[in-house]
Amino acid sequence: MSELTGNQVSFTDKILDGGVLMESFLDLLVNILLISLIAINSLDFLSRVKWKPTWWIMIFCLLFYWSLILGLLQLSVRNTSVPLDLHNIFGLNENTLVLFIVLGVLFYSLQYAFEWFTKSLFSVTYSSRSKLIISLIVFLIFGIFRIVFFEDPIVAAAIPLLLFLTHIYFYTRNEFSQRLGYQLLNLALFTISVVIITNDHNDNKDKELRQKYAELLSEERNQSIELDFSIIKEKLSSNPIIRSVAENNQAELSISAFGDILEKKVFKGEWESYEIRFNVFDSSGISFLSKESSMLDQAKNIVENHGLCVNKDSTLFFVSNEYSGISYVIQLPISIADKKVLFLATLKSKKIPEEIGFPRLLISEKSKSLLSLEDYSIAKYASGKLTKSYGHYSYEVNFKGGDGKNESGEFFEKDGYSHYVLDRGNNNAVVLSKKKSTWLTYSTSFSYVFSFWGLLLLFSYMVGVKRFPNLSALSLAFKIQFVLVFLVVLALILFGTGSGLFVSDQYEDYTSKNINEKLNSVQEELKGKVASNQRLSIENDGNYLEGVLIKLSKVFITDINIYDHQGHLIASSRPKLFNLGLLGEQINPEAFDALKFANKSFYKHKEQIGSLSYVSAYLPLYNSKGKLLGYANLQYFGQQKEYENQIQQFIVAIINVFIILIAISIMIALFVSNWLTSPLRLLKEKLTSLKLGDLNEKIEYNANDEIGLIVKAYNAKLDELELAV
């Protein structure tokens, strides 16, 4: 269920269809490591003994090993909750890193196996060209077999063949630069294969998830709460807090506090799947709590035009197609002290969590919110009309479906998106859409994985897992190549760091301007609401201002609080934050000092709840006569997500450019080093072939650089030798 609800994965999370040996993610990691270590140690053992398996057994083992790796990759992606959208760097976590470290060991064991196989083929026992050709044919047939019967991506199926060709080519090349090139080429092949395989399985997994999401979203009625309401209905009629409100004994009780009490005492369990608003009205339709009737008028309109009576006494109504976002309406008449009052509740589904303010901290584990739906665009159609849309994709307002007999739905692509449509017949449908994977998705994923595994490879050299050669043994050509590539890497790191700081500062500046604009707009809106007030109090203004702030928060997409002139909370657009104790009801002391004693016109700083950091801005509120009434507070929670998106786009650009420039710099370094060292290699050859008494050929080199001076000295010595002889 973690894929559906967005819960954090842990090492002990169960693996679907993993079998007895792989019941959890930790089991999977341990088994992959064991397989890798067994493979490496088995080959080491065979290298020390005289007996060698026949070449066809070795080929079979290699192909079986690669098939096993493909199966483990599929299991890691399809059957675990580990985030593996590799292009989304902020969506990954420590489990992703651990998995890729273990996969790196697995791929190293595969490379080691191919090295051992190639060495065996070129040994005295197996020095047969026919066996080499047959091996190539077998690897080719295996690739075709995987593509046809397992529908593997071409690159993934061809990895054994490509690795074999790579090992054959580099078998006799022992210079460090050549071995490093061989290592980087293998690393690139492994990275390409894992990126393509991971993205392929992710796409298939995503399609399965969208089908499940669509089924859940299309199920509007909740049989559990309909049955449960028949039980709690009697409790509501005798509930002391409702009776106390109806008897006007709760003048200081806010609507939010009233609802909080009922949710804790009565509406528990399955009811937490809904955001519920409560109120109590007298016989004339006026609220005992807010002294207004708008909520009752709206509920009556919804029930009359869209409501379906669920029970016999007409107290619970189901709202088809979630009109105005409402799923159910409760209208329960209660007799209290010889008068009739109406208990009213509206239920709004939490399947698609709102992104205003503090959504995640307020979502209960029992709410069944589909947090991962924020990755999709969603549309719901009823009778051919668009009733609800969410996300970035612009849907058509009309829908014409089929007969609804296609229960599995269908996928299609349009406008760069992959769409899934679940047609329920009568032109009722649910659509979930997601951006298609592009070449940038694959290149970004490749860049991340290649860089990560490259760092692991470098680390293995540093700690001695791989033997680093003596620096004095490195060739001049390699030193030139290393210096050129190192300068490019250093320049990119410095540029990336500087640019990252610049992007961060620019975003902070943008956020500051955005908050100031919202502050000014909220101030103007609130001026008209409190202009005639002489003071603000929770008893007289709390419920009214709470309703105003809830509306403003939806307009400005931010949470808003109002405090009185002494710093006590009067109203909030998100009262649950205070009811649950996540925030105190006193204004932040730093902000209070800045506004009251330093006479600041506004104050902005960062505040924190747990691990969540956010920007909080404050400004004073005055009435029409200029008297200070209190302070308005905006809590800007969306900054972190937007900041991550900005940084992620920057990282994608930098790393992609980094990989491209590294590749270009390596090619240029190879050309430059060969060009610079070719006279030295020629000089070495001439010196090696130099013989006294023979006619030795001079070197032709016309440049007047340091190498030219060496060549001239060599040619002069040849003349001296000829004269001496």
C-alpha positions, 0 to 999 in steps of 0.5 A, a space after each residue: 500500500 506504500 506505493 498508493 499512500 506515499 509512505 516512506 519505505 524501510 529496510 523491513 518493508 515487504 516485497 511483493 511476490 519475492 518468495 521466501 528468500 526475499 520477503 523484505 528489502 533487506 533480504 533483497 540487498 543481502 541476497 544480491 551481495 551474497 550472489 556477488 561475493 559467491 560469484 567472485 570467490 568461486 572464480 578466484 577458487 577456479 583460478 587457483 586450481 588446475 581443473 577448468 570447466 569447459 567453455 560452453 559451461 562457462 558461457 551458460 553460467 555467464 548467460 544465466 548470471 546475466 538473466 539472474 541480474 535482470 530478474 533482480 533488477 525487475 524485482 527491485 523496481 516492480 516489487 519494492 517501494 524504493 523510489 527509482 525515478 532516477 531523473 528526480 534526484 530529490 525523490 530518491 532516498 538513502 534506500 536508493 543509494 544503498 540499492 545502487 551501491 549493492 548493484 554496483 558490487 553485482 555489476 563488478 562481479 559480472 565484469 570480473 566473470 567476463 574477465 575470467 572467461 576472456 582470459 580462459 579463452 585466450 589461455 593455452 587450453 582454450 586458444 581456439 578461434 572457432 570457440 571465440 566465434 561460436 561464443 560471439 554467436 551464442 551471445 548474439 542468439 541469447 540477446 535475440 532470445 531475450 528480446 523476442 520472449 522476454 521483451 527486454 530492451 535491446 541494450 539490456 539484451 545485448 549487454 553480454 555480447 557488448 561486454 564480451 567484445 569489450 573484453 576481447 578488445 582490451 585483453 592485450 592492452 595493459 597500460 593504465 590509461 587503456 585499463 581506465 578506458 576499459 573500466 569507464 566503457 564497462 561502467 557506461 555499458 552497465 549504466 546504460 543498461 540499468 537506466 533503460 531497464 529501470 525506466 522500462 520497469 518504472 513505466 510498467 509499474 506506473 501503468 499498474 499504479 494508475 489503474 489502481 488509482 483510477 479504481 480508487 478515485 472512481 469509487 465515490 461511495 464509502 459503505 463503511 461510513 454509511 453503515 457506521 453512521 447508523 451507529 453514531 447517529 444516536 451518539 450525536 443526538 445525545 452528545 454533550 458538546 452539541 447540546 451545550 452549543 445549542 443551549 448557547 453555553 459555548 460562546 467562546 468555542 470556535 467552529 474548528 475547536 468544535 469540529 476537533 472535539 467531535 473528530 476525536 470523540 465520535 468521527 474516528 477510524 474510517 471517517 478520517 478519510 474525509 475533511 469534515 466541517 461541522 456546525 449547529 443551526 437553530 430553527 431559523 437557519 442561523 449558526 450557534 457558532 458563526 452567527 451566519 447561514 451560508 454553510 446551511 444554504 450551500 448544503 441545502 442546495 447540494 442536497 436538493 440538486 445532487 444529493 442521494 438519500 442513503 438512509 431511511 430517515 433522510 439524514 445522510 446524503 451521498 453527493 454524486 460526482 463530488 459536486 463542489 468537492 463534497 462527498 457526503 452531507 449529514 443533516 441531523 435534526 436534534 430536539 434540545 430543551 423543547 426546540 429543534 436544532 440541526 446538526 450539519 456536517 459536510 464531508 470532503 474526500 482526502 484522496 487527493 490531498 490539498 497542497 495549501 499550507 501544511 498538507 502532510 503534517 495534518 494527514 492521518 495514516 488512516 485517511 487513505 490519502 493518495 499522496 503520490 497523486 501529486 505526480 499526476 494530472 487528474 480529470 473526472 467526468 460525469 455525464 460527459 462534463 468535466 467536474 474535477 481537474 488537478 495538475 498541469 495538464 489542460 483537459 477538454 471540458 467534454 468527454 464522450 466515452 464508450 459503453 464502459 465494457 472495457 473494465 481495464 481501461 486504456 492507455 494513449 499518448 497525446 500532447 507529450 503525456 501518457 494518459 490512462 482512461 477508465 471509462 465507467 459508461 454513460 460518459 463517466 470517466 476518470 483520467 490520469 495523465 503523466 509526462 512521457 519519458 523523453 531523451 532528457 529523462 534517460 540522459 539525466 538518469 544516465 548522468 546521475 548513475 554514471 557519476 555515482 558509480 564513477 565516484 564509487 570506482 574512484 573510492 575503490 581505488 583510494 581505499 585499495 580495493 582496486 590497485 592504483 598504479 605507481 605515479 612514476 609508472 604513468 606515461 606522459 600521455 596519460 599525465 597530459 590527459 589527466 591534467 586536461 580532464 582534471 582542469 575541466 572537472 575543476 572548472 565545472 565544479 567551481 562553476 556549478 558551486 558558484 551558479 548553485 549559490 547564484 540560483 539559490 540567492 535568486 530564488 530567495 529574492 523571488 520568494 521574498 518579492 512573492 511574499 511581500 506581494 501576498 502580504 500587501 494583498 492580504 492586508 488590503 483584503 483584511 482592512 475592509 473586514 476589520 476597519 470598523 473594529 475597536 479591538 479583536 477578540 476570539 469571542 466576537 471575531 474568531 469564527 467570522 475571521 476564521 471563515 474569511 481566512 479560509 477563503 483568503 488562503 485558497 485565493 493566495 495559496 498560503 496559510 494565514 493567521 491573525 493575532 490580537 495586539 498582545 500576540 494571542 491567536 484570534 483566527 487561523 485558516 488552518 486551525 488544526 495546527 494549533 488544535 493538535 499542538 503543532 504550533 503555539 497560540 502565541 505569536 513568534 517572539 522575534 516577530 512580536 519584538 520586531 513589530 511592536 517594539 522596533 515598529 517594523 512595517 513587516 517582518 519575515 524570517 524562517 520558522 521550523 516545525 520538526 524537520 520542516 522549515 518554512 518562511 513566515 511573514 508578519 504585518 500589523 493590522 489597523 482599523 480605519 482610525 489607525 488604531 493597532 488591532 493585531 497582526 496578520 501572519 502568512 506561512 509560506 510552506 510551498 517554498 521547499 518544494 519549489 526550491 527543490 524543483 529549481 535546484 533539480 532543474 539546475 542540477 540536471 543541466 549541470 550534470 548533463 553538461 558535465 558528462 558531455 564536456 567530460 566526454 569531449 575533454 577526454 577525446 580532446 585530451 587523447 588527441 592532444 596527448 597523442 599529438 604532443 607525445 608522437 615525436 617522443 615516441 618516434 624518438 624512443 623508437 629511433 633510440 631503440 633502433 640506434 646501432 653503431 656502424 649502421 646508417 641511422 635515419 634522422 628525425 624530421 621535426 621542424 618546430 622550434 619547441 622543447 621537443 624540437 631542441 631534443 630532436 636537433 640534439 639527437 640528429 647532431 649526435 647521429 652526425 657525430 657518430 657517423 664522423 667518429 665511425 
